[in-house]
């Protein structure tokens, strides 16, 4: 689990769509867990839930194996607008705040290589997770209502 420390926007030019874009950057404070084999490493998938008032809560899931640039590109292309996804459809914790009633859309933050131990409840590799995202694709995400008992609440 991690805490969103600070967010800021940065303007730029998208090389893919050749348009001016604004990117939201997120600074985080990490809470490390166990360690994996340093020779192999794992991949940490970081994401946030942002409510209508712009309050944020973040989470991460550590998958077995390392993601290379091609695998990261596959993951991004499977997300809606290369950032949004619905965690309940791919078996990662759903985040939210107790007073909210719509926990559907979450935002991908980044992938990072880590020596922390994998903690994905399904025991997947990052490549298997990418396969699941691609099965849904950027246009296949539908509204999801999580079981309140399994939701990871915000602060």
Secondary structure, 3 states (H helix, E strand, C coil): CEEEEEEEEEEEECCCCCCEEEEEEEEEEECCCCECCCCCCEEEEEEEEECCCCCEEEEEEEEECCCCHHHHHHHHHHCECCCEECHHHCCCCCEECCCCCCCCCEEEEEEEEECECCCCCCCCEHHHHHHHHHHHCCCCCCCCCCCCCCCEECC
